[in-house]
Amino acid sequence: MPDPAVPPRTAALLRSATGTLAAAGVPSPRADAEILLGHVLGVDRGEVRRLALLDAEPASLDDGVAAPHGAVADRFARLVERRARREPLQHLTGRAPFRHLELAVGPGVFVPRPETEQVAQVAIDEAAAVVARRGGAVVVDLCTGSGAIALAVATEVPGATVRAVELDAGAHAWARRNVAEAAEAAGRAAVVHLVRGDARTALRELDGTVDVVVSNPPYVPPDAVPQDPEVSGHDPAVALYGLGPDGLEVPRGIAAAAARLLRPGGLLVMEHAEVQAAAARDLVRAHGFEEAVTRPDLAGRPRMVVARRTGGAPGAPRTVTDWAG
C-alpha cells in the first residue's frame, strides 16, 4: 500500500489522470494528462515525459523555486477533474497551438482546429506567390475568430498586408489580444490590422484590390449539433451555426464579400463541412468565381472550396488547376 506521507511522483500522477480521463471518454487521455501537468509545472510535454521516465517528484520549476508537492498534485487534480467534465483542454491551459503559433483562447471564442491549418496553408501559398511576383500582397481574413489564420499568414509571408474582420465582441477581444502579442513578439506596431465589423460589408475601401480572401466562417446547419461536448457545450454558437436550413447563409455572405473585395484573378479560400463540398462550389460560382475546386484538409477530408475571381490579372495563374501546380 502506498505510504500517504510520500509525495506522488510524476508517473503515478499521470497514470491516475490518464485513467480518469479515459473513463470520461476524453479522446486523448494520456496526451491531455501530460499537457495539463506540464501547464501546472510550467514545462513542456517533453520535460513531463522525462520526469515520468525518471519517476521524479513533480516540483514546480518556475523561478527555480520548488512548490510543495501537495500544491502541484492538488492543482493538477482540479484541472483533470475539469477536463473529465469535457471542458476544452485549451480553456484549461489558456492556449491553443496553430501552425507555429500559440494563441490565447478561452470562453467566448472558437478554438482553432488542426484541420484549419491547411486552409491557412493554401492562403499562405497564394500570398507568397503574389509577393514573389509583385513585391507585396493584400490578404483579408473574414470571420477571423481568435485571429489564427490572419496571424499565420502575416507571420509566414513577409510582404503580406493582412486585415482581419470579426463581428462578435467576445471573439474580437481574443483576436485583439493575440494580435497584440504577435506585434510585441515581432517588435512592430501592426502585424495584422484588426477590424470589428460585419464580414459581409466591412473594408469597402479595399474593394477590387485584395489578392486573397480566406475564411473559416460558421457553417454548421441548425439541426447538426456537434457531438463532441467540448464543441457543443463550449464553442460559441455564433462561431458554429451558419444560418439558413443548410448552414450556408453566412458562407454565401462571405462569397459575396470576397467577390467585391478581390481583384480580378484574386483567390478565395473558404472552409466548409465535409457534406457541403458541392454546395460550396455552387455558391461561389454563383458569385462570379471560376473553376471552383474542393481541397482536402490534412486528414484528406473535403473541407475547403478554392476559387479564383473571374478575370485573371496579367502574370497571374489563370485557373485554380494552374495555381495548384
C-alpha positions in Angstrom: 0.0 0.0 0.0 1.4 3.5 -0.9 2.7 5.5 2.0 0.5 8.6 2.3 3.4 10.5 3.7 5.4 10.0 0.4 4.5 12.6 -2.3 3.1 11.2 -5.5 5.7 11.0 -8.3 5.2 12.1 -11.9 4.5 8.6 -13.3 1.8 7.9 -10.7 0.1 11.2 -11.3 0.0 10.6 -15.0 -1.3 7.1 -14.7 -4.1 8.2 -12.4 -5.1 11.2 -14.5 -5.0 9.1 -17.7 -7.4 6.6 -16.2 -9.7 9.3 -15.1 -9.8 11.0 -18.5 -10.2 7.7 -20.3 -13.1 6.8 -18.2 -14.7 10.1 -19.0 -14.4 9.5 -22.8 -11.7 12.1 -23.4 -10.2 11.1 -26.9 -6.5 11.5 -26.0 -6.3 10.9 -22.2 -2.5 10.4 -21.9 -1.6 13.4 -24.1 -4.1 15.6 -22.2 -2.7 14.5 -18.8 0.8 15.3 -19.9 -0.2 18.7 -21.3 -2.1 19.6 -18.1 0.8 18.5 -15.8 3.2 20.5 -17.9 0.9 23.5 -17.6 0.9 23.2 -13.8 4.7 22.8 -13.7 5.5 25.4 -16.4 7.3 23.0 -18.6 6.6 21.3 -22.0 5.4 17.7 -22.6 8.9 16.6 -23.3 10.0 17.5 -19.8 6.9 15.9 -18.3 7.8 12.6 -20.1 11.4 12.9 -18.9 10.2 13.3 -15.3 7.9 10.3 -15.7 10.7 8.1 -17.0 12.9 9.1 -14.1 9.9 8.6 -11.8 10.8 12.0 -10.4 8.8 14.1 -7.9 6.9 16.9 -9.9 8.2 20.0 -8.2 7.5 23.3 -9.9 10.4 24.8 -11.9 9.0 28.3 -12.0 11.7 30.8 -10.9 13.8 27.9 -9.7 11.7 27.6 -6.6 10.1 24.2 -5.8 6.4 24.3 -5.0 5.0 22.0 -2.3 4.3 18.6 -3.7 0.8 18.7 -2.4 0.1 22.0 -4.2 1.2 20.6 -7.5 -0.9 17.5 -7.1 -3.9 19.4 -5.9 -3.9 21.9 -8.8 -3.3 19.1 -11.3 -6.2 17.1 -9.8 -8.5 20.0 -10.2 -7.6 20.5 -13.8 -8.0 16.8 -14.5 -11.5 16.9 -12.9 -12.5 19.8 -15.2 -11.1 18.1 -18.3 -13.1 14.9 -17.3 -16.2 17.1 -17.4 -15.2 17.7 -21.0 -14.1 21.3 -20.6 -11.8 22.0 -23.5 -8.2 21.4 -22.9 -7.3 24.8 -24.4 -9.6 26.6 -22.0 -7.8 25.0 -19.1 -4.3 26.0 -20.4 -5.5 29.2 -22.0 -3.5 28.5 -25.1 -4.2 26.8 -28.5 -1.5 25.7 -30.9 -2.0 26.7 -34.6 0.8 26.0 -37.0 3.9 27.7 -35.4 1.7 29.9 -33.2 0.5 29.7 -29.6 -2.8 31.6 -29.4 -4.6 32.8 -26.3 -8.1 31.3 -26.2 -10.9 30.8 -23.7 -14.7 31.1 -23.3 -16.2 33.3 -26.0 -14.0 32.3 -28.9 -13.9 29.3 -31.3 -10.8 27.2 -30.5 -8.8 26.8 -33.7 -8.6 23.3 -35.1 -5.7 21.4 -36.8 -7.8 20.9 -39.9 -7.9 24.7 -40.5 -4.1 24.8 -40.7 -4.4 23.5 -44.3 -6.9 26.3 -45.1 -4.2 28.7 -43.9 -1.6 26.9 -45.9 -3.5 27.5 -49.2 -3.8 31.2 -48.4 -0.2 31.4 -47.4 1.0 29.8 -50.6 -1.1 32.1 -52.7 0.0 35.2 -50.8 3.7 34.2 -51.1 3.3 33.7 -54.9 1.8 37.2 -55.2 4.6 38.7 -53.1 7.2 37.0 -55.3 5.5 38.4 -58.4 4.7 41.9 -57.3 6.7 42.5 -54.0 3.5 42.7 -51.8 0.1 41.1 -51.3 -3.1 42.2 -49.6 -4.9 39.4 -47.7 -8.2 39.6 -45.8 -9.4 37.1 -43.2 -13.2 37.2 -42.8 -14.7 35.9 -39.5 -11.3 35.7 -38.0 -12.3 34.5 -34.5 -9.1 34.2 -32.5 -7.1 35.6 -35.4 -5.4 32.3 -36.2 -5.5 32.3 -40.0 -4.7 36.0 -40.3 -1.7 35.7 -37.9 -0.4 32.6 -39.7 -0.4 34.5 -43.0 1.1 37.6 -41.5 3.9 35.9 -39.7 4.7 33.4 -42.5 4.6 35.7 -45.5 6.9 38.7 -45.3 5.5 41.4 -47.6 1.8 40.5 -47.0 -0.5 43.1 -45.6 -3.2 41.3 -43.6 -6.5 42.6 -42.4 -8.9 40.6 -40.3 -12.6 41.1 -39.6 -14.6 39.9 -36.6 -18.1 41.0 -35.5 -18.6 39.2 -32.2 -17.4 41.2 -29.3 -16.0 38.3 -27.3 -14.1 36.8 -30.2 -12.8 40.2 -31.2 -11.4 40.7 -27.8 -9.4 37.4 -28.0 -8.2 38.3 -31.5 -7.1 41.8 -30.3 -5.0 40.1 -27.5 -3.4 37.7 -30.0 -2.6 40.4 -32.5 -1.0 42.5 -29.7 1.1 39.5 -28.5 2.2 38.9 -32.1 3.1 42.5 -32.6 5.1 42.6 -29.4 7.0 39.4 -30.4 7.7 40.9 -33.8 8.7 44.3 -32.5 6.3 46.2 -34.8 3.1 48.0 -34.3 0.8 46.1 -36.7 1.2 42.5 -37.6 -2.5 42.3 -38.5 -4.9 45.2 -39.0 -7.9 44.0 -37.0 -11.4 45.4 -37.7 -14.6 44.8 -35.7 -17.4 44.7 -38.2 -19.8 42.6 -40.4 -17.7 40.4 -42.7 -20.4 41.0 -45.4 -19.9 44.7 -45.6 -16.5 45.6 -44.0 -13.5 47.0 -45.7 -15.3 48.6 -48.7 -12.3 50.9 -49.1 -10.4 47.8 -50.4 -13.0 46.8 -53.0 -11.3 45.3 -56.1 -7.7 45.5 -54.6 -7.4 42.3 -52.4 -5.3 39.4 -53.6 -6.5 36.7 -51.2 -9.7 36.3 -49.1 -9.6 33.5 -46.6 -12.3 32.5 -44.2 -13.4 29.8 -41.7 -17.0 31.0 -41.3 -19.7 29.4 -39.2 -21.3 26.7 -41.4 -22.9 24.1 -39.2 -26.6 23.5 -40.2 -29.1 24.2 -37.4 -30.1 20.6 -37.0 -26.5 19.3 -36.9 -25.5 19.7 -33.3 -21.8 18.8 -32.8 -21.3 15.5 -30.9 -18.2 16.5 -29.0 -19.1 18.1 -25.6 -16.1 20.4 -26.0 -17.7 21.9 -29.1 -21.4 21.8 -28.4 -21.0 22.9 -24.8 -18.2 25.5 -25.1 -17.6 26.9 -28.6 -19.9 29.9 -29.1 -22.9 29.2 -31.2 -22.2 32.3 -33.3 -19.0 30.7 -34.4 -20.6 27.3 -35.3 -24.0 27.8 -36.9 -24.0 29.2 -40.4 -27.8 30.1 -40.5 -30.3 29.0 -43.1 -31.6 25.5 -43.5 -28.3 24.3 -45.0 -26.0 26.3 -42.7 -24.6 28.1 -45.7 -26.2 31.6 -45.3 -23.1 33.1 -43.7 -20.7 31.4 -46.3 -22.9 32.9 -49.0 -22.3 36.3 -47.5 -18.6 35.6 -47.4 -18.6 34.6 -51.0 -20.4 37.9 -51.9 -17.9 39.9 -49.9 -15.0 38.1 -51.5 -16.3 38.9 -55.0 -16.5 42.5 -54.0 -13.0 42.7 -52.3 -10.9 40.6 -54.7 -9.1 42.0 -57.7 -9.6 40.1 -61.0 -7.7 36.8 -60.6 -7.7 37.0 -56.8 -8.2 33.8 -54.8 -10.9 32.8 -52.3 -10.2 30.0 -49.8 -13.2 29.1 -47.5 -13.6 26.2 -45.1 -16.8 24.2 -45.0 -18.2 20.9 -43.7 -17.4 17.6 -45.5 -21.0 17.2 -46.7 -21.1 20.8 -48.1 -18.5 20.4 -50.8 -20.8 20.5 -53.8 -23.0 23.2 -52.4 -19.9 25.4 -51.5 -18.7 25.1 -55.1 -22.1 26.1 -56.4 -22.4 29.1 -54.1 -19.1 30.6 -55.0 -19.7 30.1 -58.8 -23.0 32.0 -58.3 -20.9 34.9 -57.1 -18.7 35.1 -60.2 -15.9 32.8 -59.3 -14.5 30.4 -61.9 -13.2 26.8 -61.7 -14.1 26.3 -58.0 -12.5 23.2 -56.6 -12.7 21.3 -53.4 -9.4 20.8 -51.5 -8.8 18.3 -48.6 -7.7 19.1 -45.1 -4.7 17.3 -43.5 -6.8 14.2 -42.9 -7.8 14.0 -46.5 -11.4 15.2 -46.0 -13.1 17.6 -48.4 -13.1 20.7 -46.2 -12.5 23.8 -48.3 -13.5 25.5 -51.5 -10.8 27.3 -53.5 -11.9 29.6 -56.4 -10.4 32.4 -58.5 -12.2 35.7 -59.2 -13.3 36.0 -62.8 -10.8 37.8 -65.0 -7.2 36.9 -64.4 -4.6 39.6 -63.7 -1.5 39.8 -66.0 1.1 37.3 -64.9 -1.2 35.5 -62.5 -2.3 31.9 -62.8 -5.4 31.8 -64.9 -7.0 28.8 -63.3 -7.1 27.0 -60.0 -5.6 24.0 -61.7 -2.6 26.1 -62.8 -2.3 27.5 -59.4 -2.4 24.1 -57.7 0.7 23.1 -59.7 
